[in-house]
């Protein structure tokens, strides 16, 4: 998936006002994800994304343990769209992960999911991708 297509999809699905907002929520989500998963997994995922986005997954070397609520809080803090609402940030992160799933090879997102503990709320991060991928 090309960079422009990725950002356009995020903007459209998250109902954002601009491509810049699409980039902002993508950057916030991917950077936060890189803080939570092993650097090798982050680099593998980043290698399958356009260079402009993959670099956000490669900037962090120190992995931290934090739950989904903290993940959402960090995304909200990083978003530069003037909205610190955790519900909006959670939705934006879900949208970015949904678009990532379409942009990478099958199984790549599963490797990321395996890095995140099931008992800390991270299943919510994959909610849109799961819903759309399930049979009707």
Secondary structure, 3 states (H helix, E strand, C coil): CCHHHHHHHHHHHHCCCCHHHHHHHHHHHHHHHHHHCCHHHHHHHHHCCCHHHHHHHCCCCCCCCCCHHHHHHHHHHHCCCCCCCHHHHHHHHHHHHHHHHHHCCCCHHHHHHHHCCHHHCHHHHHHHHHHHHCCC
